Structures are given as structure tokens and as C-alpha cells.
Amino acid sequence: MEDSLLTDINIIFGMSIFILLIFYRLRIPLVVGFLLTGIIVGPHGLGAVTSLEQVETVSDIGVILLMFTIGAELSLRDLWEIKRSVLIGGSLQVVLTIIATYYLAMKMGMNAPSALFIGFLISLSSTAIVLKQLQERSEIYTPQGSISLAILIFQDIVTVPMILLTPVLAGSTDGFGSSLPILLIKAMLIISIVVVSARTFVPYLLYQIAKTRNRELFLLSIVFIGLTVAWITAYIGLSLALGAFLAGLIISESEYSHQALGNLMPFKDMFMSFFFVSIGMLLDIHNVFVNFTWLIYMALVVLLLKATVSGAVTYLLGYPFRTAILVGLALGQVGEFSFVLSKTGLDLGLLDSTTYQSFLAVSIITMGATSIVIEMSPRVADMAQKAPHIPERMKQGLYAAKLAPGKKEEELSDHAIIVGFGFNGKTISKAARASGIPYVILEMNPDTVKKERAMGENICFGDATQYSIMQHVSIAKARVIVIGISDPLATRKIIDLARKMSPNVYIIARTRFLSEMGPLYQLGADEVVTEEYETSIEVFARLMERYLVPRDQIEKFIDEVRADGYKMLRSYAGEEINAGKIQTCLPGMQMLSLKVERDSYLVGKAIAETGLRKEYGVTLLAIQRKENIISNPDSNAVLEVNDLCILLGSAEDTSKVRQLFKSNYLLKP
């Protein structure tokens, strides 16, 4: 028996490696690869695996570890931050999908309990597949990424009551007590024990174990806690999966949750691969070929139904039409936990073998189509945005773009537009407010807009990829637009639209990767700041500080690297020379503004006396003195405290002249 199981495991691993390599190159989700492995090596395929019961036992460990990691990854504090999207958005998505599926299943002749159970299965989406796709596309922190994550979190949580209700739907209370009230009392009892343990016993135990600095002891302790709670829940008549989830919640409230997850993740991934393989083994491939057309049709119905419900919920939460489409298409597949639930339903008689086979086939088809659907979703959203029969008001979302109280659209002139109110947007708006620069913020999170408007911030809700929204914030009169969002595709669209609507506006865009710079410059961006490039500069500057390199040399190095590096990156982007862009027309030159500080060398000096031009090679283009701008100042003009001087010069020259503007710098270097 042991030799047979070892042989079967080796066959599963070998076939998985071969299939996953192919799927990786084709960019098909790896979960589908494991399912296909099970189909091929299972009894309905080649029949290469014979120890089916042993493989299923191993796969059950994967389910326990999956539920444990779901619980451990849930931070109650983090959930509170996105409580509206999780509780309202998630509950609406699950409930509406269950209702719609229940209605369709009843129309197809199913009995009420089975139809409701099918609704449970269809309402769940694949957390693993969706998050991986969003991570690969750098969209986790975009509006569509955050709302998708919120709904997926709620789906992960709601699987627990679904597990509890499944035997009740089947009319079986064996092992669950004689009635639903007794079942609920047991659940409340175990939850109370979990809460007390999470706040008292477990943190103390883990602290004592962590002090030993022994990785093996820590890992064994985490596994022991998980299995103990799972065993207790199973012993009193609840499920192993529920116990594993609650054990994860115990760990999540401690400071050791990240280390626990790091230790368990490799085991979870390995055992979950067995789970997906075991599910694939159950699929009758002959049934798929016989009913192929009908199964494809049902898969399309599921994708359309879930996309419509998820998109509608996102729209009801106040997000723009484009974001609603992106979220809907991302959550259209059936989730991996539906497989866990479906096996329970099959064992309890809620699903017959034919329905179960159809469900497996439809689920695998929807999961396999996910990467293609998400890849196409921006194009679908763009087509919907341009559709003439969709009202413009509907495209903007439920919240119309409005300026802060007391502001009028015609008042906006020579202002800055800040797109996105994340960390970058908050920092920029704070600096603009402190400097007296007029600005308006565009943000797509309705909760953020409501909160900030109540505090008097000049922020309005709107999708900056839409013409009407940009028109509302007077893009034609703006001096600068700063794009600080994390969505690379939306950034491109905003730059293209802004340049078309206002040829003279100065566009500053933020991006994560160097590879994005070329396309953004070609679309019309004036400045592109990359996180990769700026991070590398800052890290090297910190390195130089540790080696006691003088600060002025570090600043000189930073100025030179930025001047040379960004000029090089612009040339790679293929930007054409534009006479209106000084830095491009004069290679190696840069513009900067410096304020004359109190007690600096320059206070009370005429421009000719400062030697800016003759000794330092720097040209003083203009002086801003309070509300007045002195363009091309005369050489006899005297500099005063707080004068803002606009200078032009090489990176080397401008780095030298900075010292002249500082306080207590009484003598020229």
C-alpha cells in the first residue's frame, strides 16, 4: 500500500510539472493545470493513479491548511478599514448571486435545497486566481483591485456559515445536534473559546516558544494549534474546515501571524495541489465530450451572471462604470472553495453525480477563461465607455463630480489637478496647500471623498479617464496635472486624454516600473517619476551616508544622476524634441526654484553682485516676490528674503549654487 501511494504521488508530481510548465508559458492559471493533471492520471483518464482514497486523505490536509491560512491572513483591523466594501459589497454580491442562481436552478427543475446549494457554489470566486492575475498586472492597489479584494475577503469568510448550513439543507443533523439552535450554541461556544484563547493563552504560548528562536519548535506549535482546534470542532459535531479557520483567526491577532504564514505556505501549496488533482480525478472526461456544447453554454451563463452581479454591486457602492466592469469581469469564475463545498454536497445528497460532473466541468472552464477575460476587460470597459446609448451620467457613477463647498468650477484657473488620493496624492496636496498652490483632487473611492470633503478638502469623485470629468475640473485652465495612481492602464488613458484636451498642461506621472516610461512619454507626459529609479537613488544615497560621504557630495551625485538618468530614459522612450521643453532642447540643463533664506549671502545683493551668471554659470530667469512675478529681472535688481528664484543651469552648477540661498551662509564658497 505504501509503495502504491508513493508511486501515485510521484506520478502526480511528474505530470504536474510537465503540465504546469506548459500552462505557465500559455499564461493559464496553474490551478487549472492541477485539475487537468487529475483528469489525465485519474480513473476517467489514463488510470495511472490507483490509491484514490489515500490521495483524497492527503488532499483533506490541503483544505485544512487553506482554511487556516485564510483565517490567519484576516486582520480585524485591516477589515475595519474597508468594512463598507467588505460587508456591504461582499454580502450583496453573495446574496444576489445566490438568488439569481436559485431562480435559474428552480427553472431547470431542481428542488429548493439543491438549487440553494448550487447558489452557494456559484457565488464564490477564486481568490488565488484573481489575486495572482491582479498582482501580475500591478493592479492590487487600484480601485478595481481593492474592491475585488474586499469582495473576495467576504467570500472567504462566508464559506464558514455555508459549511454549517450545508447539512441543514440536506435535512441531516447527524453529528450536528438535534436542531439548528443546538448547532448555533455549539458554534458560539467554540467561537468564545477561540476569542479567549486569542487574547490570553495563545499569545503567551507563542511568546515563550518564539524566545527559543527554534524554527522547528515554532512550526510544530503552529501546526499543533491548528490541528487541535480543528479536532475540537470536529469532536463536538462541527467541521474540520471551520476549526482550521478559527485556529487561523487565533494566530492572526498575534504578532506572530506573518511568521506562521511564512512557515505554512509551502505546505499549504503542496497539499492544495493534491486537493485540486483529486477534484480533477472525479471529472468524467467522456461526459464533457458528450455535453461539450451545453457545458460551454452554461459556463458563459455563469460568467455573465457573476460579472453582471459583481459589476452592479460595485456600481452601487459608488464606483464609476469602468471600474464596475473591470471588477465584474475579474470575479466571473467559480472559486476553489466551491470544490470543497461541492464534495460535501455530493456526500450529503444535495448533488447527484450528473449535476456534480456538470458543475466540475463548468467551474474548470470558467477558471481557465479567467486570465483571458481579465486581459480583455480594459478593452471591454473602453468600448462601454464610448457606447453612445449609455448615458454620460451613468458612466460617472452614482456620485456626480462636485467640488468642495464654496468652490465653483469657473474659479479653477492656473491650478493643479491631483489624480488619486493615496499616499502620493495626500503628500502632494499637503505640500500644495502649504505653498498656496490652488488644486483640485480627483478620487474614485466614494468613502475617501465623503470623509475628506467633510474636512474641507477640495476633492471630488470621478474617473479621470472620462472627458466630462476632466472638463469639470477645468483641465484646459490647469497648469499642472499630477497622476499618482497605481493603475498603469488608467495612467496611460489619463495622459492621452489630458494632452488632447489641454496641449499646454504640464503632465507629471508616477509609475512603478522603468518599462512604463517610454509609452507614457510618447503619450505626452512631461515628467515620469519611476519608483524603481527613485528607490535605487535613495538606497545608494543612504549607502554613501553610512560611508560618511559629505552631504553636499551626495546631493550633487543625486542631481547628476537624476539629470543624466532621466535624460537617458527619455531618449530610450523615443521622445521627439519639442521647442517648448527647455530641458530637452538644452541637454544637461535643468530648471529649479530656490528660496532666498534669511541671513543667506544673497540677501540685499544686486543680481550682478551675486556672481550667479559669471562665477557659477547659472541664469536667473525670474523672481517670485509674494504675489508678483518679476520676469527676466534686471542685473541691478536686489534680492530680498523669501524671494523665490527660478534658475537655469547644468546639474553640476545648480548643485553648487544651492548653498548661496541657505541661512547663515554669509561667505561665498
FENPE-V393272 format. One record per pair of residues at least 24 apart in sequence whose ideal C-beta (glycine too) atoms are under 7 Angstrom apart, sorted by the first residue. I is the first residue (numbers start at 0). J is the second residue. D is the distance in Angstrom with one decimal. If there is no record, write none. Layout:
i:I j:J d:D
i:I j:J d:D
//
This chain:
i:3 j:49 d:6.0
i:3 j:50 d:5.1
i:4 j:50 d:4.7
i:4 j:53 d:4.8
i:7 j:48 d:4.5
i:7 j:49 d:6.5
i:7 j:50 d:4.7
i:7 j:54 d:6.3
i:10 j:40 d:5.8
i:10 j:47 d:5.1
i:10 j:48 d:6.0
i:11 j:36 d:6.5
i:11 j:40 d:6.3
i:11 j:48 d:6.7
i:11 j:276 d:5.5
i:14 j:39 d:6.2
i:14 j:40 d:5.5
i:15 j:272 d:6.5
i:26 j:370 d:5.4
i:27 j:367 d:6.1
i:27 j:370 d:6.2
i:28 j:128 d:4.6
i:28 j:366 d:6.0
i:28 j:367 d:7.0
i:28 j:369 d:6.0
i:28 j:370 d:6.0
i:30 j:125 d:6.9
i:30 j:127 d:6.2
i:30 j:128 d:5.9
i:30 j:275 d:5.8
i:30 j:335 d:6.3
i:30 j:366 d:6.0
i:31 j:363 d:6.4
i:31 j:366 d:5.3
i:31 j:367 d:4.5
i:33 j:272 d:5.2
i:33 j:275 d:3.6
i:33 j:276 d:5.3
i:33 j:279 d:6.7
i:34 j:275 d:5.4
i:34 j:278 d:6.2
i:34 j:279 d:4.1
i:34 j:363 d:5.3
i:35 j:279 d:6.3
i:36 j:276 d:5.3
i:36 j:279 d:6.2
i:37 j:275 d:6.8
i:37 j:276 d:4.0
i:37 j:277 d:6.2
i:37 j:278 d:6.2
i:37 j:279 d:2.2
i:37 j:280 d:4.3
i:38 j:279 d:4.5
i:38 j:282 d:5.3
i:38 j:284 d:5.7
i:41 j:279 d:6.3
i:41 j:280 d:3.1
i:42 j:280 d:6.6
i:43 j:282 d:6.6
i:43 j:283 d:4.8
i:43 j:284 d:5.3
i:43 j:285 d:6.7
i:44 j:284 d:6.3
i:48 j:280 d:6.8
i:51 j:280 d:6.6
i:54 j:273 d:6.2
i:54 j:277 d:5.4
i:55 j:277 d:5.1
i:57 j:270 d:6.5
i:57 j:273 d:4.7
i:58 j:270 d:7.0
i:58 j:273 d:4.3
i:58 j:274 d:3.8
i:58 j:277 d:4.2
i:60 j:270 d:4.7
i:61 j:267 d:6.9
i:61 j:270 d:3.3
i:61 j:271 d:4.0
i:61 j:273 d:5.6
i:61 j:274 d:4.0
i:62 j:240 d:5.9
i:62 j:274 d:5.9
i:62 j:339 d:5.3
i:63 j:229 d:5.8
i:63 j:239 d:5.8
i:63 j:240 d:6.7
i:63 j:243 d:4.4
i:64 j:263 d:6.3
i:64 j:266 d:6.1
i:64 j:267 d:4.0
i:64 j:270 d:5.6
i:65 j:267 d:6.2
i:65 j:271 d:5.7
i:66 j:240 d:4.7
i:66 j:243 d:3.9
i:66 j:244 d:4.3
i:66 j:247 d:6.8
i:67 j:225 d:4.8
i:67 j:243 d:4.4
i:67 j:246 d:5.7
i:67 j:247 d:4.3
i:67 j:263 d:7.0
i:68 j:247 d:6.3
i:68 j:260 d:6.2
i:68 j:263 d:6.4
i:68 j:264 d:7.0
i:68 j:267 d:5.4
i:69 j:155 d:4.8
i:69 j:244 d:6.2
i:69 j:247 d:6.2
i:70 j:244 d:4.3
i:70 j:245 d:6.5
i:70 j:246 d:6.6
i:70 j:247 d:2.3
i:70 j:248 d:4.4
i:70 j:251 d:6.2
i:71 j:247 d:3.9
i:71 j:250 d:4.8
i:71 j:251 d:4.9
i:71 j:256 d:5.3
i:71 j:259 d:6.1
i:71 j:260 d:5.4
i:72 j:260 d:6.7
i:73 j:152 d:7.0
i:73 j:248 d:6.6
i:73 j:251 d:5.6
i:74 j:251 d:5.9
i:78 j:152 d:6.9
i:81 j:145 d:6.9
i:81 j:149 d:4.9
i:83 j:446 d:5.8
i:84 j:146 d:5.5
i:84 j:149 d:3.5
i:84 j:316 d:6.4
i:85 j:149 d:4.6
i:85 j:152 d:5.5
i:85 j:153 d:5.0
i:87 j:316 d:6.7
i:88 j:146 d:6.3
i:88 j:149 d:5.6
i:88 j:150 d:5.4
i:88 j:312 d:5.4
i:88 j:313 d:7.0
i:88 j:316 d:5.3
i:89 j:149 d:6.3
i:89 j:150 d:4.9
i:89 j:152 d:6.8
i:89 j:153 d:2.3
i:89 j:154 d:6.5
i:90 j:153 d:6.5
i:91 j:312 d:4.6
i:91 j:315 d:6.9
i:92 j:150 d:5.2
i:92 j:308 d:6.0
i:92 j:309 d:5.5
i:92 j:312 d:4.8
i:93 j:122 d:4.7
i:93 j:153 d:6.8
i:93 j:154 d:6.5
i:93 j:157 d:5.6
i:95 j:308 d:4.9
i:95 j:312 d:6.9
i:96 j:121 d:6.1
i:96 j:122 d:4.0
i:96 j:305 d:6.2
i:96 j:308 d:4.9
i:97 j:122 d:5.1
i:99 j:304 d:5.8
i:99 j:308 d:6.4
i:112 j:168 d:4.4
i:112 j:169 d:6.8
i:112 j:349 d:6.2
i:113 j:349 d:5.2
i:113 j:350 d:6.7
i:115 j:168 d:6.2
i:116 j:165 d:6.8
i:116 j:168 d:5.5
i:116 j:344 d:5.3
i:116 j:349 d:4.5
i:119 j:161 d:5.1
i:119 j:340 d:6.2
i:120 j:333 d:6.8
i:120 j:337 d:4.4
i:120 j:340 d:5.9
i:120 j:341 d:5.7
i:120 j:358 d:6.5
i:121 j:301 d:6.1
i:121 j:333 d:6.4
i:123 j:154 d:5.1
i:123 j:158 d:6.9
i:123 j:333 d:6.8
i:123 j:334 d:3.8
i:123 j:336 d:5.5
i:123 j:337 d:4.8
i:124 j:151 d:6.3
i:124 j:154 d:6.2
i:124 j:330 d:4.4
i:124 j:332 d:5.9
i:124 j:334 d:4.7
i:125 j:332 d:5.3
i:125 j:334 d:4.4
i:125 j:335 d:5.4
i:125 j:366 d:6.0
i:125 j:369 d:7.0
i:126 j:151 d:4.7
i:126 j:155 d:6.2
i:126 j:334 d:6.7
i:127 j:335 d:5.9
i:128 j:332 d:6.5
i:128 j:366 d:6.1
i:128 j:369 d:5.2
i:129 j:329 d:5.6
i:129 j:330 d:6.6
i:132 j:369 d:6.7
i:132 j:370 d:6.1
i:132 j:373 d:5.0
i:137 j:485 d:6.8
i:137 j:487 d:5.9
i:137 j:511 d:5.9
i:138 j:486 d:6.1
i:140 j:485 d:4.2
i:141 j:484 d:6.9
i:141 j:485 d:5.3
i:141 j:486 d:3.9
i:142 j:318 d:6.1
i:142 j:322 d:4.9
i:142 j:443 d:4.6
i:142 j:444 d:6.5
i:143 j:322 d:5.2
i:143 j:325 d:4.0
i:143 j:326 d:5.1
i:143 j:329 d:6.7
i:146 j:313 d:5.5
i:146 j:316 d:6.9
i:146 j:318 d:6.4
i:146 j:326 d:5.3
i:147 j:326 d:5.4
i:147 j:329 d:5.2
i:147 j:330 d:6.2
i:150 j:309 d:6.7
i:150 j:330 d:6.3
i:154 j:334 d:6.8
i:158 j:336 d:5.1
i:159 j:241 d:5.6
i:159 j:244 d:5.6
i:161 j:340 d:6.1
i:162 j:238 d:5.0
i:162 j:240 d:5.7
i:162 j:241 d:5.6
i:163 j:241 d:7.0
i:165 j:340 d:6.7
i:165 j:343 d:5.3
i:165 j:344 d:6.2
i:165 j:347 d:6.5
i:166 j:347 d:6.1
i:168 j:349 d:6.1
i:169 j:347 d:3.7
i:169 j:348 d:5.8
i:169 j:349 d:5.2
i:171 j:347 d:5.9
i:174 j:236 d:4.6
i:175 j:236 d:5.0
i:176 j:236 d:6.1
i:185 j:235 d:5.4
i:185 j:236 d:6.2
i:185 j:237 d:6.2
i:186 j:237 d:6.6
i:189 j:231 d:6.8
i:189 j:232 d:5.7
i:189 j:235 d:6.8
i:189 j:237 d:6.6
i:189 j:245 d:6.6
i:190 j:245 d:6.9
i:193 j:245 d:4.6
i:193 j:248 d:6.3
i:193 j:249 d:5.7
i:196 j:249 d:5.5
i:197 j:248 d:6.7
i:197 j:249 d:4.4
i:197 j:252 d:4.6
i:201 j:249 d:5.2
i:201 j:253 d:6.4
i:202 j:253 d:4.9
i:205 j:253 d:5.8
i:205 j:255 d:4.8
i:209 j:255 d:6.3
i:217 j:258 d:7.0
i:217 j:262 d:7.0
i:218 j:262 d:4.8
i:221 j:250 d:6.8
i:221 j:259 d:4.7
i:221 j:262 d:6.4
i:221 j:263 d:6.5
i:224 j:249 d:6.7
i:224 j:250 d:7.0
i:240 j:339 d:6.8
i:278 j:338 d:4.8
i:278 j:359 d:6.8
i:281 j:359 d:6.5
i:282 j:356 d:6.6
i:282 j:359 d:4.7
i:282 j:360 d:6.4
i:283 j:356 d:5.3
i:286 j:356 d:5.0
i:287 j:360 d:5.1
i:294 j:357 d:6.6
i:294 j:360 d:4.8
i:294 j:361 d:5.9
i:294 j:364 d:6.7
i:295 j:364 d:6.8
i:297 j:357 d:7.0
i:297 j:361 d:5.0
i:298 j:361 d:4.8
i:298 j:364 d:4.0
i:298 j:365 d:5.3
i:301 j:333 d:6.6
i:301 j:361 d:6.0
i:301 j:365 d:5.6
i:302 j:331 d:4.2
i:302 j:365 d:5.7
i:302 j:368 d:6.9
i:305 j:330 d:6.1
i:305 j:331 d:4.6
i:306 j:331 d:4.4
i:314 j:396 d:6.8
i:316 j:445 d:6.9
i:317 j:396 d:5.8
i:317 j:397 d:5.1
i:317 j:398 d:5.1
i:317 j:445 d:3.3
i:318 j:396 d:5.9
i:318 j:443 d:6.2
i:319 j:394 d:6.9
i:319 j:395 d:6.2
i:319 j:396 d:4.3
i:319 j:443 d:6.0
i:319 j:462 d:3.9
i:320 j:383 d:6.7
i:320 j:393 d:6.1
i:320 j:394 d:4.4
i:320 j:396 d:6.5
i:321 j:380 d:4.6
i:321 j:384 d:5.8
i:321 j:462 d:5.8
i:321 j:464 d:6.5
i:322 j:443 d:6.4
i:324 j:376 d:6.7
i:324 j:379 d:6.1
i:324 j:380 d:4.3
i:324 j:383 d:5.7
i:325 j:376 d:5.2
i:325 j:380 d:5.7
i:328 j:372 d:5.2
i:328 j:373 d:6.5
i:328 j:376 d:4.1
i:328 j:379 d:6.6
i:329 j:373 d:5.6
i:329 j:376 d:6.7
i:331 j:365 d:6.6
i:331 j:372 d:6.1
i:332 j:365 d:4.1
i:332 j:366 d:4.9
i:332 j:369 d:4.7
i:333 j:362 d:3.9
i:333 j:365 d:5.2
i:333 j:366 d:6.7
i:337 j:362 d:6.3
i:377 j:488 d:5.2
i:384 j:465 d:7.0
i:391 j:467 d:5.6
i:394 j:465 d:6.2
i:395 j:461 d:6.4
i:395 j:462 d:7.0
i:395 j:465 d:6.6
i:395 j:467 d:6.7
i:395 j:468 d:6.6
i:396 j:460 d:6.8
i:398 j:445 d:5.4
i:398 j:448 d:6.9
i:398 j:460 d:4.2
i:400 j:459 d:4.6
i:400 j:460 d:5.9
i:400 j:461 d:3.9
i:400 j:468 d:5.4
i:400 j:471 d:4.8
i:401 j:459 d:5.4
i:402 j:439 d:6.7
i:402 j:457 d:6.4
i:402 j:459 d:5.6
i:403 j:452 d:5.8
i:403 j:455 d:6.5
i:403 j:456 d:6.4
i:403 j:457 d:4.3
i:403 j:458 d:6.6
i:406 j:457 d:5.9
i:408 j:471 d:6.5
i:408 j:473 d:6.3
i:411 j:439 d:6.2
i:411 j:472 d:6.6
i:411 j:473 d:4.1
i:411 j:476 d:6.1
i:412 j:473 d:7.0
i:412 j:476 d:4.6
i:413 j:437 d:6.9
i:413 j:476 d:6.8
i:413 j:478 d:5.1
i:414 j:438 d:5.7
i:414 j:439 d:6.2
i:414 j:477 d:5.4
i:414 j:478 d:6.8
i:415 j:477 d:6.7
i:415 j:478 d:6.6
i:415 j:479 d:4.5
i:415 j:481 d:6.4
i:416 j:441 d:6.6
i:416 j:472 d:5.5
i:416 j:474 d:6.6
i:416 j:477 d:5.1
i:416 j:480 d:4.3
i:417 j:481 d:5.1
i:417 j:483 d:6.8
i:418 j:463 d:4.6
i:418 j:480 d:6.8
i:418 j:481 d:6.8
i:418 j:482 d:4.6
i:418 j:483 d:6.4
i:418 j:484 d:5.9
i:418 j:493 d:6.1
i:419 j:483 d:4.4
i:419 j:484 d:3.9
i:420 j:447 d:5.7
i:420 j:451 d:6.8
i:420 j:458 d:6.4
i:421 j:483 d:6.6
i:423 j:483 d:3.6
i:423 j:509 d:6.0
i:424 j:483 d:4.9
i:427 j:481 d:5.7
i:427 j:483 d:6.7
i:439 j:472 d:5.0
i:441 j:468 d:6.8
i:441 j:472 d:6.3
i:463 j:493 d:4.7
i:464 j:489 d:5.7
i:464 j:492 d:4.3
i:464 j:493 d:5.8
i:464 j:496 d:6.4
i:466 j:496 d:6.6
i:469 j:496 d:6.0
i:469 j:497 d:6.6
i:469 j:500 d:5.7
i:474 j:500 d:4.9
i:474 j:501 d:4.9
i:474 j:504 d:6.4
i:475 j:500 d:6.3
i:475 j:501 d:5.0
i:477 j:501 d:6.6
i:477 j:504 d:5.3
i:478 j:504 d:6.9
i:478 j:505 d:6.4
i:479 j:504 d:6.8
i:479 j:505 d:4.6
i:479 j:507 d:6.5
i:480 j:504 d:5.6
i:480 j:506 d:5.5
i:481 j:507 d:4.8
i:482 j:508 d:4.5
i:482 j:509 d:6.5
i:483 j:509 d:4.9
i:487 j:515 d:5.7
i:490 j:519 d:6.9
i:491 j:518 d:6.3
i:491 j:519 d:6.7
i:491 j:522 d:5.9
i:494 j:519 d:6.0
i:494 j:522 d:4.5
i:494 j:523 d:5.6
i:494 j:524 d:5.2
i:495 j:522 d:4.8
i:495 j:523 d:6.8
i:498 j:522 d:6.7
i:498 j:523 d:3.3
i:513 j:568 d:6.8
i:516 j:568 d:5.2
i:516 j:572 d:5.5
i:517 j:571 d:6.2
i:517 j:572 d:3.8
i:517 j:573 d:6.6
i:520 j:569 d:6.1
i:520 j:572 d:3.9
i:520 j:574 d:4.8
i:521 j:572 d:6.3
i:521 j:573 d:6.5
i:525 j:580 d:7.0
i:532 j:564 d:6.5
i:536 j:560 d:5.8
i:536 j:561 d:7.0
i:554 j:654 d:6.1
i:555 j:654 d:4.2
i:558 j:650 d:4.6
i:558 j:653 d:6.7
i:558 j:654 d:4.7
i:559 j:650 d:4.8
i:559 j:651 d:6.7
i:562 j:587 d:6.7
i:562 j:589 d:5.4
i:562 j:650 d:3.8
i:581 j:647 d:7.0
i:587 j:649 d:5.4
i:587 j:650 d:7.0
i:588 j:647 d:6.1
i:588 j:648 d:6.6
i:588 j:649 d:6.0
i:589 j:650 d:5.8
i:589 j:653 d:6.2
i:590 j:645 d:6.7
i:590 j:646 d:6.9
i:590 j:647 d:5.4
i:591 j:646 d:5.7
i:591 j:653 d:5.7
i:592 j:643 d:5.5
i:592 j:644 d:6.7
i:592 j:645 d:5.3
i:593 j:644 d:5.4
i:593 j:646 d:6.5
i:593 j:657 d:6.4
i:593 j:660 d:4.5
i:594 j:641 d:6.3
i:594 j:643 d:5.3
i:594 j:660 d:6.5
i:595 j:638 d:5.4
i:595 j:639 d:6.8
i:595 j:640 d:5.9
i:595 j:641 d:6.5
i:595 j:642 d:4.5
i:595 j:644 d:6.7
i:595 j:660 d:5.6
i:596 j:660 d:6.0
i:596 j:661 d:5.6
i:596 j:662 d:4.3
i:597 j:640 d:5.1
i:597 j:662 d:5.6
i:598 j:662 d:4.8
i:598 j:663 d:5.3
i:599 j:659 d:6.6
i:599 j:660 d:5.5
i:599 j:661 d:5.7
i:599 j:662 d:5.8
i:599 j:664 d:5.4
i:600 j:659 d:5.2
i:600 j:664 d:5.2
i:600 j:665 d:5.9
i:600 j:666 d:6.7
i:600 j:667 d:6.1
i:601 j:638 d:4.8
i:601 j:659 d:5.6
i:601 j:660 d:6.3
i:602 j:638 d:6.5
i:602 j:639 d:6.9
i:602 j:640 d:5.6
i:603 j:637 d:6.3
i:604 j:637 d:6.8
i:604 j:638 d:5.8
i:605 j:634 d:6.8
i:605 j:635 d:5.2
i:605 j:636 d:6.7
i:605 j:637 d:5.4
i:606 j:632 d:6.2
i:606 j:634 d:5.1
i:606 j:636 d:5.4
i:606 j:638 d:6.9
i:607 j:634 d:4.1
i:607 j:635 d:6.6
i:611 j:656 d:6.5
i:615 j:652 d:5.5
i:615 j:655 d:5.9
i:615 j:656 d:4.8
i:616 j:648 d:5.8
i:616 j:649 d:6.9
i:616 j:652 d:4.5
i:617 j:646 d:5.2
i:617 j:648 d:3.7
i:617 j:652 d:5.2
i:617 j:653 d:6.1
i:617 j:656 d:5.1
i:618 j:646 d:6.8
i:618 j:647 d:4.6
i:618 j:648 d:6.5
i:619 j:644 d:5.7
i:619 j:646 d:6.0
i:620 j:645 d:4.6
i:620 j:646 d:6.8
i:620 j:647 d:5.6
i:621 j:645 d:4.3
//
